[in-house]
């Protein structure tokens, strides 16, 4: 797999982890994940934002590679 594949993936997962961490520290219900043996609650907001940031990063990489490919 090439480098342009891994960068958006790492950025997406990093964004998700950062938002979940902020949710835990700030106790914000939109950004929190609660896990227990009988009950699991996962917020979808960090996942959606992470995927969007990954797509944006991928488009930026493609545009820059087209721009400098003479």
mmCIF file of the N, C-alpha and C atoms, coordinates in Angstrom:
data_MODEL
# 
_entry.id   MODEL 
# 
loop_
_atom_site.group_PDB 
_atom_site.id 
_atom_site.type_symbol 
_atom_site.label_atom_id 
_atom_site.label_alt_id 
_atom_site.label_comp_id 
_atom_site.label_asym_id 
_atom_site.label_entity_id 
_atom_site.label_seq_id 
_atom_site.pdbx_PDB_ins_code 
_atom_site.Cartn_x 
_atom_site.Cartn_y 
_atom_site.Cartn_z 
_atom_site.occupancy 
_atom_site.B_iso_or_equiv 
_atom_site.pdbx_formal_charge 
_atom_site.auth_seq_id 
_atom_site.auth_comp_id 
_atom_site.auth_asym_id 
_atom_site.auth_atom_id 
_atom_site.pdbx_PDB_model_num 
ATOM 1   N N  . UNK A 1 1  ? 0.839   -1.172 0.000   1.00 0.00 ? 1  UNK A N  1 
ATOM 2   C CA . UNK A 1 1  ? 0.000   0.000  0.000   1.00 0.00 ? 1  UNK A CA 1 
ATOM 3   C C  . UNK A 1 1  ? 0.891   1.244  0.000   1.00 0.00 ? 1  UNK A C  1 
ATOM 4   N N  . UNK A 1 2  ? 0.429   2.211  -0.712  1.00 0.00 ? 2  UNK A N  1 
ATOM 5   C CA . UNK A 1 2  ? 1.243   3.408  -0.874  1.00 0.00 ? 2  UNK A CA 1 
ATOM 6   C C  . UNK A 1 2  ? 1.010   4.394  0.257   1.00 0.00 ? 2  UNK A C  1 
ATOM 7   N N  . UNK A 1 3  ? 1.897   5.356  0.332   1.00 0.00 ? 3  UNK A N  1 
ATOM 8   C CA . UNK A 1 3  ? 1.847   6.371  1.378   1.00 0.00 ? 3  UNK A CA 1 
ATOM 9   C C  . UNK A 1 3  ? 0.558   7.193  1.350   1.00 0.00 ? 3  UNK A C  1 
ATOM 10  N N  . UNK A 1 4  ? 0.037   7.609  0.170   1.00 0.00 ? 4  UNK A N  1 
ATOM 11  C CA . UNK A 1 4  ? -1.206  8.390  0.166   1.00 0.00 ? 4  UNK A CA 1 
ATOM 12  C C  . UNK A 1 4  ? -2.398  7.648  0.747   1.00 0.00 ? 4  UNK A C  1 
ATOM 13  N N  . UNK A 1 5  ? -2.349  6.319  0.804   1.00 0.00 ? 5  UNK A N  1 
ATOM 14  C CA . UNK A 1 5  ? -3.432  5.559  1.425   1.00 0.00 ? 5  UNK A CA 1 
ATOM 15  C C  . UNK A 1 5  ? -3.371  5.646  2.940   1.00 0.00 ? 5  UNK A C  1 
ATOM 16  N N  . UNK A 1 6  ? -2.181  5.570  3.498   1.00 0.00 ? 6  UNK A N  1 
ATOM 17  C CA . UNK A 1 6  ? -2.021  5.511  4.953   1.00 0.00 ? 6  UNK A CA 1 
ATOM 18  C C  . UNK A 1 6  ? -2.223  6.854  5.639   1.00 0.00 ? 6  UNK A C  1 
ATOM 19  N N  . UNK A 1 7  ? -1.847  7.940  5.001   1.00 0.00 ? 7  UNK A N  1 
ATOM 20  C CA . UNK A 1 7  ? -1.943  9.257  5.644   1.00 0.00 ? 7  UNK A CA 1 
ATOM 21  C C  . UNK A 1 7  ? -3.381  9.615  5.995   1.00 0.00 ? 7  UNK A C  1 
ATOM 22  N N  . UNK A 1 8  ? -4.366  9.529  5.067   1.00 0.00 ? 8  UNK A N  1 
ATOM 23  C CA . UNK A 1 8  ? -5.745  9.850  5.453   1.00 0.00 ? 8  UNK A CA 1 
ATOM 24  C C  . UNK A 1 8  ? -6.303  8.903  6.508   1.00 0.00 ? 8  UNK A C  1 
ATOM 25  N N  . UNK A 1 9  ? -5.897  7.633  6.453   1.00 0.00 ? 9  UNK A N  1 
ATOM 26  C CA . UNK A 1 9  ? -6.367  6.663  7.440   1.00 0.00 ? 9  UNK A CA 1 
ATOM 27  C C  . UNK A 1 9  ? -5.851  7.003  8.834   1.00 0.00 ? 9  UNK A C  1 
ATOM 28  N N  . UNK A 1 10 ? -4.582  7.341  8.938   1.00 0.00 ? 10 UNK A N  1 
ATOM 29  C CA . UNK A 1 10 ? -3.996  7.719  10.223  1.00 0.00 ? 10 UNK A CA 1 
ATOM 30  C C  . UNK A 1 10 ? -4.613  9.011  10.727  1.00 0.00 ? 10 UNK A C  1 
ATOM 31  N N  . UNK A 1 11 ? -4.843  9.972  9.831   1.00 0.00 ? 11 UNK A N  1 
ATOM 32  C CA . UNK A 1 11 ? -5.464  11.238 10.226  1.00 0.00 ? 11 UNK A CA 1 
ATOM 33  C C  . UNK A 1 11 ? -6.887  11.000 10.731  1.00 0.00 ? 11 UNK A C  1 
ATOM 34  N N  . UNK A 1 12 ? -7.648  10.130 10.060  1.00 0.00 ? 12 UNK A N  1 
ATOM 35  C CA . UNK A 1 12 ? -9.026  9.842  10.479  1.00 0.00 ? 12 UNK A CA 1 
ATOM 36  C C  . UNK A 1 12 ? -9.057  9.206  11.864  1.00 0.00 ? 12 UNK A C  1 
ATOM 37  N N  . UNK A 1 13 ? -8.231  8.172  12.086  1.00 0.00 ? 13 UNK A N  1 
ATOM 38  C CA . UNK A 1 13 ? -8.218  7.520  13.394  1.00 0.00 ? 13 UNK A CA 1 
ATOM 39  C C  . UNK A 1 13 ? -7.661  8.438  14.478  1.00 0.00 ? 13 UNK A C  1 
ATOM 40  N N  . UNK A 1 14 ? -6.686  9.250  14.130  1.00 0.00 ? 14 UNK A N  1 
ATOM 41  C CA . UNK A 1 14 ? -6.148  10.211 15.097  1.00 0.00 ? 14 UNK A CA 1 
ATOM 42  C C  . UNK A 1 14 ? -7.185  11.236 15.509  1.00 0.00 ? 14 UNK A C  1 
ATOM 43  N N  . UNK A 1 15 ? -7.976  11.713 14.536  1.00 0.00 ? 15 UNK A N  1 
ATOM 44  C CA . UNK A 1 15 ? -9.039  12.671 14.838  1.00 0.00 ? 15 UNK A CA 1 
ATOM 45  C C  . UNK A 1 15 ? -10.087 12.042 15.746  1.00 0.00 ? 15 UNK A C  1 
ATOM 46  N N  . UNK A 1 16 ? -10.461 10.801 15.449  1.00 0.00 ? 16 UNK A N  1 
ATOM 47  C CA . UNK A 1 16 ? -11.442 10.106 16.292  1.00 0.00 ? 16 UNK A CA 1 
ATOM 48  C C  . UNK A 1 16 ? -10.929 9.949  17.714  1.00 0.00 ? 16 UNK A C  1 
ATOM 49  N N  . UNK A 1 17 ? -9.686  9.522  17.857  1.00 0.00 ? 17 UNK A N  1 
ATOM 50  C CA . UNK A 1 17 ? -9.106  9.341  19.189  1.00 0.00 ? 17 UNK A CA 1 
ATOM 51  C C  . UNK A 1 17 ? -9.027  10.668 19.940  1.00 0.00 ? 17 UNK A C  1 
ATOM 52  N N  . UNK A 1 18 ? -8.631  11.719 19.241  1.00 0.00 ? 18 UNK A N  1 
ATOM 53  C CA . UNK A 1 18 ? -8.552  13.038 19.870  1.00 0.00 ? 18 UNK A CA 1 
ATOM 54  C C  . UNK A 1 18 ? -9.920  13.517 20.343  1.00 0.00 ? 18 UNK A C  1 
ATOM 55  N N  . UNK A 1 19 ? -10.946 13.355 19.505  1.00 0.00 ? 19 UNK A N  1 
ATOM 56  C CA . UNK A 1 19 ? -12.287 13.799 19.896  1.00 0.00 ? 19 UNK A CA 1 
ATOM 57  C C  . UNK A 1 19 ? -12.843 12.973 21.050  1.00 0.00 ? 19 UNK A C  1 
ATOM 58  N N  . UNK A 1 20 ? -12.615 11.657 21.051  1.00 0.00 ? 20 UNK A N  1 
ATOM 59  C CA . UNK A 1 20 ? -13.050 10.838 22.183  1.00 0.00 ? 20 UNK A CA 1 
ATOM 60  C C  . UNK A 1 20 ? -12.311 11.238 23.457  1.00 0.00 ? 20 UNK A C  1 
ATOM 61  N N  . UNK A 1 21 ? -11.021 11.547 23.336  1.00 0.00 ? 21 UNK A N  1 
ATOM 62  C CA . UNK A 1 21 ? -10.248 11.990 24.504  1.00 0.00 ? 21 UNK A CA 1 
ATOM 63  C C  . UNK A 1 21 ? -10.776 13.307 25.049  1.00 0.00 ? 21 UNK A C  1 
ATOM 64  N N  . UNK A 1 22 ? -11.083 14.250 24.161  1.00 0.00 ? 22 UNK A N  1 
ATOM 65  C CA . UNK A 1 22 ? -11.655 15.524 24.593  1.00 0.00 ? 22 UNK A CA 1 
ATOM 66  C C  . UNK A 1 22 ? -12.998 15.290 25.272  1.00 0.00 ? 22 UNK A C  1 
ATOM 67  N N  . UNK A 1 23 ? -13.788 14.374 24.734  1.00 0.00 ? 23 UNK A N  1 
ATOM 68  C CA . UNK A 1 23 ? -15.081 14.053 25.338  1.00 0.00 ? 23 UNK A CA 1 
ATOM 69  C C  . UNK A 1 23 ? -14.956 13.480 26.733  1.00 0.00 ? 23 UNK A C  1 
ATOM 70  N N  . UNK A 1 24 ? -13.948 12.638 26.934  1.00 0.00 ? 24 UNK A N  1 
ATOM 71  C CA . UNK A 1 24 ? -13.740 12.047 28.265  1.00 0.00 ? 24 UNK A CA 1 
ATOM 72  C C  . UNK A 1 24 ? -13.248 13.102 29.247  1.00 0.00 ? 24 UNK A C  1 
ATOM 73  N N  . UNK A 1 25 ? -12.301 13.930 28.820  1.00 0.00 ? 25 UNK A N  1 
ATOM 74  C CA . UNK A 1 25 ? -11.746 14.960 29.707  1.00 0.00 ? 25 UNK A CA 1 
ATOM 75  C C  . UNK A 1 25 ? -12.789 16.011 30.053  1.00 0.00 ? 25 UNK A C  1 
ATOM 76  N N  . UNK A 1 26 ? -13.548 16.470 29.047  1.00 0.00 ? 26 UNK A N  1 
ATOM 77  C CA . UNK A 1 26 ? -14.520 17.538 29.263  1.00 0.00 ? 26 UNK A CA 1 
ATOM 78  C C  . UNK A 1 26 ? -15.886 17.004 29.680  1.00 0.00 ? 26 UNK A C  1 
ATOM 79  N N  . UNK A 1 27 ? -16.053 15.682 29.708  1.00 0.00 ? 27 UNK A N  1 
ATOM 80  C CA . UNK A 1 27 ? -17.316 15.039 30.053  1.00 0.00 ? 27 UNK A CA 1 
ATOM 81  C C  . UNK A 1 27 ? -18.448 15.549 29.153  1.00 0.00 ? 27 UNK A C  1 
ATOM 82  N N  . UNK A 1 28 ? -18.157 15.652 27.872  1.00 0.00 ? 28 UNK A N  1 
ATOM 83  C CA . UNK A 1 28 ? -19.122 16.104 26.871  1.00 0.00 ? 28 UNK A CA 1 
ATOM 84  C C  . UNK A 1 28 ? -19.839 14.881 26.305  1.00 0.00 ? 28 UNK A C  1 
ATOM 85  N N  . UNK A 1 29 ? -21.151 14.837 26.420  1.00 0.00 ? 29 UNK A N  1 
ATOM 86  C CA . UNK A 1 29 ? -21.908 13.648 26.028  1.00 0.00 ? 29 UNK A CA 1 
ATOM 87  C C  . UNK A 1 29 ? -21.877 13.368 24.533  1.00 0.00 ? 29 UNK A C  1 
ATOM 88  N N  . UNK A 1 30 ? -21.696 14.397 23.705  1.00 0.00 ? 30 UNK A N  1 
ATOM 89  C CA . UNK A 1 30 ? -21.631 14.174 22.259  1.00 0.00 ? 30 UNK A CA 1 
ATOM 90  C C  . UNK A 1 30 ? -20.329 13.504 21.820  1.00 0.00 ? 30 UNK A C  1 
ATOM 91  N N  . UNK A 1 31 ? -19.303 13.569 22.660  1.00 0.00 ? 31 UNK A N  1 
ATOM 92  C CA . UNK A 1 31 ? -17.987 13.053 22.276  1.00 0.00 ? 31 UNK A CA 1 
ATOM 93  C C  . UNK A 1 31 ? -17.488 11.939 23.186  1.00 0.00 ? 31 UNK A C  1 
ATOM 94  N N  . UNK A 1 32 ? -18.376 11.225 23.854  1.00 0.00 ? 32 UNK A N  1 
ATOM 95  C CA . UNK A 1 32 ? -17.914 10.264 24.854  1.00 0.00 ? 32 UNK A CA 1 
ATOM 96  C C  . UNK A 1 32 ? -18.262 8.829  24.448  1.00 0.00 ? 32 UNK A C  1 
ATOM 97  N N  . UNK A 1 33 ? -17.460 7.897  24.918  1.00 0.00 ? 33 UNK A N  1 
ATOM 98  C CA . UNK A 1 33 ? -17.686 6.485  24.716  1.00 0.00 ? 33 UNK A CA 1 
ATOM 99  C C  . UNK A 1 33 ? -17.712 5.815  26.085  1.00 0.00 ? 33 UNK A C  1 
ATOM 100 N N  . UNK A 1 34 ? -18.794 5.124  26.389  1.00 0.00 ? 34 UNK A N  1 
ATOM 101 C CA . UNK A 1 34 ? -18.918 4.428  27.664  1.00 0.00 ? 34 UNK A CA 1 
ATOM 102 C C  . UNK A 1 34 ? -18.995 2.928  27.388  1.00 0.00 ? 34 UNK A C  1 
ATOM 103 N N  . UNK A 1 35 ? -18.115 2.173  28.014  1.00 0.00 ? 35 UNK A N  1 
ATOM 104 C CA . UNK A 1 35 ? -18.095 0.731  27.851  1.00 0.00 ? 35 UNK A CA 1 
ATOM 105 C C  . UNK A 1 35 ? -18.239 0.055  29.203  1.00 0.00 ? 35 UNK A C  1 
ATOM 106 N N  . UNK A 1 36 ? -19.125 -0.908 29.281  1.00 0.00 ? 36 UNK A N  1 
ATOM 107 C CA . UNK A 1 36 ? -19.256 -1.748 30.464  1.00 0.00 ? 36 UNK A CA 1 
ATOM 108 C C  . UNK A 1 36 ? -19.692 -3.129 29.980  1.00 0.00 ? 36 UNK A C  1 
ATOM 109 N N  . UNK A 1 37 ? -19.595 -4.142 30.834  1.00 0.00 ? 37 UNK A N  1 
ATOM 110 C CA . UNK A 1 37 ? -19.950 -5.494 30.369  1.00 0.00 ? 37 UNK A CA 1 
ATOM 111 C C  . UNK A 1 37 ? -21.401 -5.630 29.877  1.00 0.00 ? 37 UNK A C  1 
ATOM 112 N N  . UNK A 1 38 ? -22.309 -4.873 30.463  1.00 0.00 ? 38 UNK A N  1 
ATOM 113 C CA . UNK A 1 38 ? -23.710 -5.032 30.075  1.00 0.00 ? 38 UNK A CA 1 
ATOM 114 C C  . UNK A 1 38 ? -24.255 -3.873 29.237  1.00 0.00 ? 38 UNK A C  1 
ATOM 115 N N  . UNK A 1 39 ? -23.480 -2.803 29.078  1.00 0.00 ? 39 UNK A N  1 
ATOM 116 C CA . UNK A 1 39 ? -23.993 -1.613 28.404  1.00 0.00 ? 39 UNK A CA 1 
ATOM 117 C C  . UNK A 1 39 ? -22.861 -0.919 27.656  1.00 0.00 ? 39 UNK A C  1 
ATOM 118 N N  . UNK A 1 40 ? -23.105 -0.609 26.400  1.00 0.00 ? 40 UNK A N  1 
ATOM 119 C CA . UNK A 1 40 ? -22.119 0.106  25.589  1.00 0.00 ? 40 UNK A CA 1 
ATOM 120 C C  . UNK A 1 40 ? -22.795 1.291  24.915  1.00 0.00 ? 40 UNK A C  1 
ATOM 121 N N  . UNK A 1 41 ? -22.191 2.454  25.050  1.00 0.00 ? 41 UNK A N  1 
ATOM 122 C CA . UNK A 1 41 ? -22.710 3.670  24.410  1.00 0.00 ? 41 UNK A CA 1 
ATOM 123 C C  . UNK A 1 41 ? -21.562 4.330  23.667  1.00 0.00 ? 41 UNK A C  1 
ATOM 124 N N  . UNK A 1 42 ? -21.720 4.452  22.351  1.00 0.00 ? 42 UNK A N  1 
ATOM 125 C CA . UNK A 1 42 ? -20.678 5.043  21.523  1.00 0.00 ? 42 UNK A CA 1 
ATOM 126 C C  . UNK A 1 42 ? -21.282 6.213  20.756  1.00 0.00 ? 42 UNK A C  1 
ATOM 127 N N  . UNK A 1 43 ? -20.642 7.346  20.848  1.00 0.00 ? 43 UNK A N  1 
ATOM 128 C CA . UNK A 1 43 ? -21.080 8.519  20.101  1.00 0.00 ? 43 UNK A CA 1 
ATOM 129 C C  . UNK A 1 43 ? -20.585 8.410  18.668  1.00 0.00 ? 43 UNK A C  1 
ATOM 130 N N  . UNK A 1 44 ? -21.454 8.709  17.720  1.00 0.00 ? 44 UNK A N  1 
ATOM 131 C CA . UNK A 1 44 ? -21.085 8.627  16.309  1.00 0.00 ? 44 UNK A CA 1 
ATOM 132 C C  . UNK A 1 44 ? -20.470 9.914  15.775  1.00 0.00 ? 44 UNK A C  1 
ATOM 133 N N  . UNK A 1 45 ? -20.569 10.997 16.527  1.00 0.00 ? 45 UNK A N  1 
ATOM 134 C CA . UNK A 1 45 ? -20.046 12.287 16.066  1.00 0.00 ? 45 UNK A CA 1 
ATOM 135 C C  . UNK A 1 45 ? -18.539 12.221 15.785  1.00 0.00 ? 45 UNK A C  1 
ATOM 136 N N  . UNK A 1 46 ? -17.703 11.689 16.697  1.00 0.00 ? 46 UNK A N  1 
ATOM 137 C CA . UNK A 1 46 ? -16.265 11.613 16.381  1.00 0.00 ? 46 UNK A CA 1 
ATOM 138 C C  . UNK A 1 46 ? -15.958 10.716 15.183  1.00 0.00 ? 46 UNK A C  1 
ATOM 139 N N  . UNK A 1 47 ? -16.754 9.666  14.991  1.00 0.00 ? 47 UNK A N  1 
ATOM 140 C CA . UNK A 1 47 ? -16.531 8.770  13.859  1.00 0.00 ? 47 UNK A CA 1 
ATOM 141 C C  . UNK A 1 47 ? -16.831 9.497  12.551  1.00 0.00 ? 47 UNK A C  1 
ATOM 142 N N  . UNK A 1 48 ? -17.956 10.212 12.508  1.00 0.00 ? 48 UNK A N  1 
ATOM 143 C CA . UNK A 1 48 ? -18.337 10.945 11.299  1.00 0.00 ? 48 UNK A CA 1 
ATOM 144 C C  . UNK A 1 48 ? -17.322 12.046 10.997  1.00 0.00 ? 48 UNK A C  1 
ATOM 145 N N  . UNK A 1 49 ? -16.924 12.791 12.013  1.00 0.00 ? 49 UNK A N  1 
ATOM 146 C CA . UNK A 1 49 ? -15.942 13.861 11.809  1.00 0.00 ? 49 UNK A CA 1 
ATOM 147 C C  . UNK A 1 49 ? -14.603 13.285 11.362  1.00 0.00 ? 49 UNK A C  1 
ATOM 148 N N  . UNK A 1 50 ? -14.185 12.167 11.945  1.00 0.00 ? 50 UNK A N  1 
ATOM 149 C CA . UNK A 1 50 ? -12.931 11.526 11.558  1.00 0.00 ? 50 UNK A CA 1 
ATOM 150 C C  . UNK A 1 50 ? -12.939 11.072 10.106  1.00 0.00 ? 50 UNK A C  1 
ATOM 151 N N  . UNK A 1 51 ? -14.062 10.487 9.660   1.00 0.00 ? 51 UNK A N  1 
ATOM 152 C CA . UNK A 1 51 ? -14.171 10.055 8.271   1.00 0.00 ? 51 UNK A CA 1 
ATOM 153 C C  . UNK A 1 51 ? -14.134 11.258 7.329   1.00 0.00 ? 51 UNK A C  1 
ATOM 154 N N  . UNK A 1 52 ? -14.838 12.324 7.691   1.00 0.00 ? 52 UNK A N  1 
ATOM 155 C CA . UNK A 1 52 ? -14.818 13.536 6.857   1.00 0.00 ? 52 UNK A CA 1 
ATOM 156 C C  . UNK A 1 52 ? -13.420 14.134 6.754   1.00 0.00 ? 52 UNK A C  1 
ATOM 157 N N  . UNK A 1 53 ? -12.704 14.200 7.873   1.00 0.00 ? 53 UNK A N  1 
ATOM 158 C CA . UNK A 1 53 ? -11.337 14.730 7.862   1.00 0.00 ? 53 UNK A CA 1 
ATOM 159 C C  . UNK A 1 53 ? -10.432 13.828 7.016   1.00 0.00 ? 53 UNK A C  1 
ATOM 160 N N  . UNK A 1 54 ? -10.654 12.506 7.065   1.00 0.00 ? 54 UNK A N  1 
ATOM 161 C CA . UNK A 1 54 ? -9.883  11.585 6.222   1.00 0.00 ? 54 UNK A CA 1 
ATOM 162 C C  . UNK A 1 54 ? -10.117 11.828 4.745   1.00 0.00 ? 54 UNK A C  1 
ATOM 163 N N  . UNK A 1 55 ? -11.388 12.033 4.345   1.00 0.00 ? 55 UNK A N  1 
ATOM 164 C CA . UNK A 1 55 ? -11.693 12.328 2.950   1.00 0.00 ? 55 UNK A CA 1 
ATOM 165 C C  . UNK A 1 55 ? -11.088 13.656 2.511   1.00 0.00 ? 55 UNK A C  1 
ATOM 166 N N  . UNK A 1 56 ? -11.176 14.653 3.370   1.00 0.00 ? 56 UNK A N  1 
ATOM 167 C CA . UNK A 1 56 ? -10.598 15.967 3.040   1.00 0.00 ? 56 UNK A CA 1 
ATOM 168 C C  . UNK A 1 56 ? -9.088  15.851 2.862   1.00 0.00 ? 56 UNK A C  1 
ATOM 169 N N  . UNK A 1 57 ? -8.438  15.100 3.735   1.00 0.00 ? 57 UNK A N  1 
ATOM 170 C CA . UNK A 1 57 ? -6.987  14.901 3.629   1.00 0.00 ? 57 UNK A CA 1 
ATOM 171 C C  . UNK A 1 57 ? -6.628  14.187 2.332   1.00 0.00 ? 57 UNK A C  1 
ATOM 172 N N  . UNK A 1 58 ? -7.422  13.173 1.974   1.00 0.00 ? 58 UNK A N  1 
ATOM 173 C CA . UNK A 1 58 ? -7.162  12.449 0.730   1.00 0.00 ? 58 UNK A CA 1 
ATOM 174 C C  . UNK A 1 58 ? -7.294  13.365 -0.483  1.00 0.00 ? 58 UNK A C  1 
ATOM 175 N N  . UNK A 1 59 ? -8.315  14.200 -0.507  1.00 0.00 ? 59 UNK A N  1 
ATOM 176 C CA . UNK A 1 59 ? -8.502  15.144 -1.620  1.00 0.00 ? 59 UNK A CA 1 
ATOM 177 C C  . UNK A 1 59 ? -7.358  16.149 -1.681  1.00 0.00 ? 59 UNK A C  1 
ATOM 178 N N  . UNK A 1 60 ? -6.902  16.622 -0.533  1.00 0.00 ? 60 UNK A N  1 
ATOM 179 C CA . UNK A 1 60 ? -5.779  17.560 -0.517  1.00 0.00 ? 60 UNK A CA 1 
ATOM 180 C C  . UNK A 1 60 ? -4.527  16.914 -1.090  1.00 0.00 ? 60 UNK A C  1 
ATOM 181 N N  . UNK A 1 61 ? -4.269  15.663 -0.741  1.00 0.00 ? 61 UNK A N  1 
ATOM 182 C CA . UNK A 1 61 ? -3.095  14.955 -1.252  1.00 0.00 ? 61 UNK A CA 1 
ATOM 183 C C  . UNK A 1 61 ? -3.207  14.763 -2.760  1.00 0.00 ? 61 UNK A C  1 
ATOM 184 N N  . UNK A 1 62 ? -4.405  14.383 -3.248  1.00 0.00 ? 62 UNK A N  1 
ATOM 185 C CA . UNK A 1 62 ? -4.587  14.195 -4.690  1.00 0.00 ? 62 UNK A CA 1 
ATOM 186 C C  . UNK A 1 62 ? -4.425  15.499 -5.452  1.00 0.00 ? 62 UNK A C  1 
ATOM 187 N N  . UNK A 1 63 ? -4.984  16.596 -4.914  1.00 0.00 ? 63 UNK A N  1 
ATOM 188 C CA . UNK A 1 63 ? -4.857  17.883 -5.591  1.00 0.00 ? 63 UNK A CA 1 
ATOM 189 C C  . UNK A 1 63 ? -3.410  18.359 -5.641  1.00 0.00 ? 63 UNK A C  1 
ATOM 190 N N  . UNK A 1 64 ? -2.678  18.164 -4.562  1.00 0.00 ? 64 UNK A N  1 
ATOM 191 C CA . UNK A 1 64 ? -1.263  18.576 -4.554  1.00 0.00 ? 64 UNK A CA 1 
ATOM 192 C C  . UNK A 1 64 ? -0.437  17.720 -5.492  1.00 0.00 ? 64 UNK A C  1 
ATOM 193 N N  . UNK A 1 65 ? -0.748  16.422 -5.584  1.00 0.00 ? 65 UNK A N  1 
ATOM 194 C CA . UNK A 1 65 ? 0.030   15.570 -6.487  1.00 0.00 ? 65 UNK A CA 1 
ATOM 195 C C  . UNK A 1 65 ? -0.273  15.914 -7.942  1.00 0.00 ? 65 UNK A C  1 
ATOM 196 N N  . UNK A 1 66 ? -1.514  16.297 -8.267  1.00 0.00 ? 66 UNK A N  1 
ATOM 197 C CA . UNK A 1 66 ? -1.838  16.744 -9.625  1.00 0.00 ? 66 UNK A CA 1 
ATOM 198 C C  . UNK A 1 66 ? -1.159  18.070 -9.930  1.00 0.00 ? 66 UNK A C  1 
ATOM 199 N N  . UNK A 1 67 ? -1.137  18.951 -8.949  1.00 0.00 ? 67 UNK A N  1 
ATOM 200 C CA . UNK A 1 67 ? -0.582  20.288 -9.143  1.00 0.00 ? 67 UNK A CA 1 
ATOM 201 C C  . UNK A 1 67 ? 0.914   20.242 -9.440  1.00 0.00 ? 67 UNK A C  1 
ATOM 202 N N  . UNK A 1 68 ? 1.655   19.368 -8.771  1.00 0.00 ? 68 UNK A N  1 
ATOM 203 C CA . UNK A 1 68 ? 3.097   19.303 -8.937  1.00 0.00 ? 68 UNK A CA 1 
ATOM 204 C C  . UNK A 1 68 ? 3.546   18.198 -9.891  1.00 0.00 ? 68 UNK A C  1 
ATOM 205 N N  . UNK A 1 69 ? 2.628   17.593 -10.617 1.00 0.00 ? 69 UNK A N  1 
ATOM 206 C CA . UNK A 1 69 ? 2.965   16.522 -11.547 1.00 0.00 ? 69 UNK A CA 1 
ATOM 207 C C  . UNK A 1 69 ? 3.033   17.091 -12.949 1.00 0.00 ? 69 UNK A C  1 
ATOM 208 N N  . UNK A 1 70 ? 4.163   17.602 -13.350 1.00 0.00 ? 70 UNK A N  1 
ATOM 209 C CA . UNK A 1 70 ? 4.313   18.218 -14.664 1.00 0.00 ? 70 UNK A CA 1 
ATOM 210 C C  . UNK A 1 70 ? 4.947   17.273 -15.622 1.00 0.00 ? 70 UNK A C  1 
# 
